[in-house]
Amino acid sequence: MENFEVIIVGAGPAGLKCAEVLSKANIKTLIIEKKETIGPKICAGGITRKFFRIFPDFPNNLLDFSTSEAFLHSPKHTHAIQTETPFVFTINREKLGQWQLERLKKEMVTIKTNIKVLKIEPNKVITNDNQQFGFKYLVGADGATSIVRRHLKLKSEKKIITLHYKTPSTAKNKLEVFMDNRLFNIGYAWKFPHKNYISTGCGADTRNFSSAKLKSNFHKWLTNKSIDLSNATYESAPILFDYRGYKFENIFLAGEAAGFTSGLTGEGIYPALVSGEEVAKLIINPGYIPNEIKNLLHYKKIQERFLTLLIIAGPFRNNIFNFIVNKLKKPKFAEKVASGFS
Ligand SMILES: Cc1cc2nc3c(=O)[nH]c(=O)nc-3n(C[C@H](O)[C@H](O)[C@H](O)COP(=O)(O)OP(=O)(O)OC[C@H]3O[C@@H](n4cnc5c(N)ncnc54)[C@H](O)[C@@H]3O)c2cc1C
């Protein structure tokens, strides 16, 4: 059995960021990724300015789209948040994954793709092709259906179900978000432009709304908006936002596996990068104080308080959506909202 200081399950943004920091500290690391190619993931690919705090050198030519204008719709109002410089962007997940891969210190990282971790035992993992790998530390960066999380017997109750279409398009499209309780409950629908396609999707909290109802409402909405799906590809995936801790002796969780994702917006790329980096720093130095994780959790708590308010509001939810979109017309409030993206 080959032994590693750290084994990371999953090569998404969290796993790759964790491996980057570990490898640069000369820690012998193994990444196990079940997909053949690193990067592709069902995702709208939306990022905000915060992303560049982690990757200040991210090349502009890898961005699919950037805008200083985001349109928000409620049943009664429409308003565009506008800033002087771009604040929302979209990226292609495969390109992000491949770019992150290049940042690893190659001699310190072994990458095994196309194999899946099936079982975790004290200090070793077993894969679907019956290989065994030993670890001192294990990092579960394996997303919404994490096997590492299941091994830790953590509940996964807070989830968003998403429905997503990728439609080929090179037209100039706007970035838009649509809130309507009658259609998407506490969730929302989006249109996120990319270089060669537009991502149109919706998501809602599964505790509150059935996926069958969401699907039927989404299709009604697509028809009303005359969105042509003839060449579109359809995808669906859950988003886990049920945070129940990230450090369990020598086992860590990062990114969506830990539920760091926002339950309000579904934003998961930034929390994945931040938590992947923080977990690596904790492994390198057990005395490290992970303030960035504290900040993530603080922000997540505020968002989940708002989510609870939306749940309680029930049939009056549209009043809240209308109030917010209308209030965005006030520059000070709009500025405050936009600063949350930075
Ligand atoms: C429809 C949709 C739209 C979204 N839009 C956005 C958006 O616009 N902006 C945003 O910030 N976030 C968005 N998200 C959320 C975002 O995609 C995730 O939160 C983010 O990818 C989490 O990163 P991660 O590294 O934690 O996990 P992931 O990116 O899910 O990576 C986990 C990796 O682990 C691998 N894996 C899983 N199990 C095993 C196993 N047993 N063995 C080996 N490998 C394994 C998987 O193949 C995967 O590559 C969206 C999600 C969905 C579903």
The ligand as a Gaussian input file, in Angstrom:
#p B3LYP/6-31G(d) Opt

LIG

0 1
 C      -26.758000      24.001000     -11.389000
 C      -25.717000      24.573000     -10.475000
 C      -25.307000      25.884000     -10.643000
 C      -24.316000      26.436000      -9.810000
 N      -23.915000      27.706000     -10.053000
 C      -22.946000      28.259000      -9.278000
 C      -22.484000      29.573000      -9.561000
 O      -22.936000      30.243000     -10.493000
 N      -21.504000      30.083000      -8.766000
 C      -20.985000      29.379000      -7.717000
 O      -20.109000      29.912000      -7.007000
 N      -21.398000      28.129000      -7.441000
 C      -22.362000      27.545000      -8.203000
 N      -22.770000      26.262000      -7.961000
 C      -22.162000      25.532000      -6.820000
 C      -20.753000      25.047000      -7.188000
 O      -20.766000      24.359000      -8.397000
 C      -20.196000      24.108000      -6.079000
 O      -20.551000      24.578000      -4.812000
 C      -18.677000      23.990000      -6.190000
 O      -18.327000      23.316000      -7.374000
 C      -18.139000      23.227000      -4.976000
 O      -16.791000      22.955000      -5.176000
 P      -16.132000      21.691000      -4.442000
 O      -14.710000      21.684000      -4.836000
 O      -16.481000      21.714000      -3.011000
 O      -16.899000      20.422000      -5.045000
 P      -17.093000      19.957000      -6.559000
 O      -16.826000      21.038000      -7.506000
 O      -18.433000      19.297000      -6.587000
 O      -15.966000      18.857000      -6.741000
 C      -16.039000      17.615000      -6.096000
 C      -15.239000      16.608000      -6.903000
 O      -15.193000      15.366000      -6.189000
 C      -15.324000      14.302000      -7.100000
 N      -15.818000      13.143000      -6.339000
 C      -17.007000      13.008000      -5.721000
 N      -17.077000      11.814000      -5.082000
 C      -15.888000      11.185000      -5.305000
 C      -15.358000       9.934000      -4.888000
 N      -16.054000       9.082000      -4.135000
 N      -14.107000       9.594000      -5.296000
 C      -13.387000      10.452000      -6.076000
 N      -13.844000      11.659000      -6.497000
 C      -15.071000      12.026000      -6.098000
 C      -16.310000      14.839000      -8.140000
 O      -16.212000      14.145000      -9.366000
 C      -15.901000      16.303000      -8.249000
 O      -14.961000      16.517000      -9.272000
 C      -23.751000      25.665000      -8.767000
 C      -24.159000      24.335000      -8.594000
 C      -25.128000      23.792000      -9.433000
 C      -25.549000      22.367000      -9.230000

